[in-house]
């Protein structure tokens, strides 16, 4: 094969990967009961919404200055008051929650509640507040736990149970139950369902489709 073709294929490789990811994800949403057009719309909205955050809370935080210097006298810089904004990510929280509510009426309630509790416990145990970064969580764990719980609790409805429990359990366990720790993150903007959590939420849909 001529060298130019190898170079051309290398350039196109990221496009092929992205195209495969798009088709796999839209197929996943379609297997959950959405029409192909709606599946593409939900995927696009999730992707675009990942960079959109809706502020829901603002509170003052005190930032202590550690700097000091010596002169004829000893001076300490007084603590500064800053504002911390808590927001909700559209792609990682709003869209998945709306889709979960859409699926809920046609999904067995008790297995969904139990699976959600299981995912919540696991997500809370694994989520780590990282100062300056936010809440981090291994992306593949919530989808796999949701899938295993759904298969054991409701084999014939595993896909929607896995999706709902994966979404709600991750958001509750990783983000909502860690709200008391937000003040310790030393970050002026914190997004529920945003960085560190979005990947796990997004993969929930893909894993749920595999169960379908």
N, C-alpha and C positions, 0 to 999 in steps of 0.2 A: 504494500500500500504506500503510495507517495507520501512523503513527509507532510505536505500541505493538507492532505485529508486527515491525517492524525491530529494535526494542529487544529483543524476545523472542528473535529469531533470533540476535542478537549474544550474548545470554546462553547460548544453547544451542550456539553454535559450538564452544567447547572440548569439550563433551560429544561432539559429532559427530566431532571429530578423534580423541579418545581411543577412541571406539567403533570407528572405522575402523582405528586402530592395533591394537586388540585383535584384531579379525577378521583383519587382514592377518598378524599374528604367529602366531596359532593356525593359520591356513591354512598358513603357512610350515612349522611343525612337523609338520602333518599330511602335507604333501608330502614330508617326509623319511621317511615310513613309519610315523608314529604314528597311532593311532586318534584320532578327533575328541575323545573324552573325555580321552585321555592328552595330546593337544596342549594342551587347555585347562588341564590340571593342570600341565604343564611350564611353560606361560606364567605361570600364577599363582605357581608356586613360584619362578620366576626373578624375578618382580616383587617378591614378598614377601622373597625371599632377598637382594635387593639391599641391604637395610638390616640384614642379619644377617652378622656377622663372627665367625669361629671362631678364637680365638687359638691359634697354633702355636709361637710362640717369644717369649721375653722376654730382653732383655739390657740391661746397664747402659750408659748413654752419659754422657759428661762434657759439661756445659754450662758454657762459660767466661763468666764475668761481665765485661763491659766497663766497668761503672760504677766510678767512683772519686771520691773527694772529698778536699779539702785541709783540714787543720786544723793544729795544731802539728806533726802528723806526716802522712805520706802513707799512706793506707790503700788496699789492694786487696782486693776481695771474692774469696775463694777460689772455684775452680770447684765447681759443684754436680754431684752424681751423680743422674741421672734414669733411669727405666726406659722403654725403647722396646719396644712390643708389635707383633709382626708377626702378622697374621691372614689368613685366607682368606675371601673373600666368597662366600657361598652362591650368590647369583644370578649373579655374574659369573665364578665359577670352578668351584665344586662341581657345580652342575647341568649346565653346558655340558660339562664333562669326562665326567661320567657318560653323557650323551647321546652324546658322541663315542665312548666305549667301546662303547656299545650299537650304534652304526652301523658300527664298525670291522670286525667279522667279515664283513659283507656288502659291503665296499668294497675295491677293488683296493689292495693294500698299497704297492707301489712308487710309483705316482703320488701316493698320499697322503703318503708320506714326503718325496718331492721337493717337493711343494707346501707341506708344512709347513716345510721348510727355507727355501724362498723367502720365505714370510710371516714367518718368524722373523727373517731377515736384514733385511727391510724394516721390521718393527716395532722391531727393535733400533736401526736407523739413525734412525728418526723419534721414538722415545720420548725424552722429556725429563724428567729429575728436577727438579722445581720445589720449592725449599725452602718448607716450610710448607704445601704443597699435596699433593705426591706425584708419581707418574709420570703424565705427560700424553701423549696420543697422538691425532692426528686420527682421529675416529671412523670416517669412511668409507673410509680407506685400506686397512686390513686386509681388510674384506669384498671390496673391488674387486680387490685383489691375489690373494686366495684364489680368487675367481671366475674371473679371467683364467687363473691357473695351472691350475685344475681343467679348464677348457675345453680348454686346450692339451694337457694331459697325459692326460686321461681324459674325453673328450667324452660318452660314454654313461653315465658315473657322476659327472657333474660336480657334482651337488647334494651328495651325501654327502662327496665329496672336498673341496669348497669349505667345507663346515661344519666338518669335522674339522681341516683345515689352518688355517682361519681362527681357530678356538678355540685349538688348541694352539700355533700359531705366534705368536699375539698374546700369550698368557700367558707363553710361554717368552721371546720376544724383548723384550717390553715390561716384564715384571715379574721373572721369574726371573733373567734375565741382568743385571738392574740391582740385584740384591740387594746387591752390594758398595757401591752408592751410597746405600743406605737410611740409613746413619749420617750422611750429609751433608744429609738432608732436614730436619733439625731438627724432626721430628714425633715425637710420643710414641706414635702409633698409625698403622700402615701396613697397608693391606689389599690383598692380591693379588687382582686381578680386581675391585677396588672402583673408587672415583672415578677418572675419567680413562681407565679401561680398560673399564668395564662397558658403555658405549654401543657401543663397537666390537664387543665380544663379542655383544651383543644383535642388532646389525644383521647379523651373519654369518648368522644363521638366516633372516632376511628375504631376503637376497641369494641364499642357497642355494636357497630356494624358487622364486625367479624362474628359476633355472637348470633347475628340475624341470619 
